[in-house]
Amino acid sequence: MSVNRVCFNCGSSSLVSDRSLGGKIVCSKCGSSSFKNKSSSFLKSKKFVFLAIAIAIFIIVI
């Protein structure tokens, strides 16, 4: 099980190996077999947007 992958459908990171499918990795919540890598850049950009909004509000208040 890889830590840096998440389910493309539901976003869950709990993946299991399904024995009936020959060991194919599937999502334990929705059963999908399509995955994507977690992107830390999304979290960084989200933090940057909140920081920019906070600075803009601070400047407007002053």
C-alpha positions as CSV (number, residue, x, y, z in Angstrom):
1,M,0.0,0.0,0.0
2,S,1.4,3.3,-1.0
3,V,1.0,6.3,1.3
4,N,1.3,9.0,-1.4
5,R,-1.7,7.8,-3.5
6,V,-5.4,8.6,-3.0
7,C,-8.6,7.4,-4.7
8,F,-9.6,9.5,-7.7
9,N,-13.3,9.1,-6.9
10,C,-13.7,9.6,-3.2
11,G,-10.3,11.0,-2.1
12,S,-9.7,8.3,0.4
13,S,-6.1,7.1,1.1
14,S,-7.2,3.7,2.5
15,L,-6.2,1.2,-0.3
16,V,-6.3,-2.6,-0.1
17,S,-5.1,-5.4,-2.3
18,D,-8.1,-7.4,-3.6
19,R,-7.3,-11.1,-3.7
20,S,-10.2,-11.9,-6.0
21,L,-8.8,-9.5,-8.6
22,G,-5.3,-11.1,-8.5
23,G,-3.9,-8.6,-6.0
24,K,-5.0,-5.5,-7.8
25,I,-5.1,-2.5,-5.5
26,V,-8.6,-1.0,-4.9
27,C,-10.1,1.7,-2.7
28,S,-11.5,0.1,0.5
29,K,-14.3,2.7,0.7
30,C,-15.7,2.9,-2.9
31,G,-14.0,-0.1,-4.6
32,S,-12.5,2.0,-7.4
33,S,-9.2,1.1,-8.9
34,S,-8.3,4.5,-10.3
35,F,-5.8,6.5,-8.2
36,K,-3.9,9.8,-8.3
37,N,-0.8,11.0,-6.4
38,K,-1.3,13.4,-3.5
39,S,0.0,16.8,-4.5
40,S,1.5,18.9,-1.8
41,S,1.6,21.9,-4.2
42,F,-2.2,22.1,-3.9
43,L,-2.0,22.4,-0.1
44,K,0.8,25.0,-0.4
45,S,-1.2,27.1,-2.9
46,K,-4.3,26.9,-0.7
47,K,-2.3,28.2,2.2
48,F,-0.8,30.9,0.0
49,V,-4.4,32.1,-1.0
50,F,-5.5,32.2,2.7
51,L,-2.4,34.2,3.6
52,A,-3.0,36.6,0.7
53,I,-6.6,37.1,1.8
54,A,-5.6,37.7,5.4
55,I,-3.0,40.3,4.4
56,A,-5.5,42.0,2.2
57,I,-8.1,42.2,5.0
58,F,-5.4,43.4,7.4
59,I,-4.4,46.2,5.0
60,I,-8.1,47.2,4.5
61,V,-8.7,47.4,8.2
62,I,-5.7,49.6,8.8
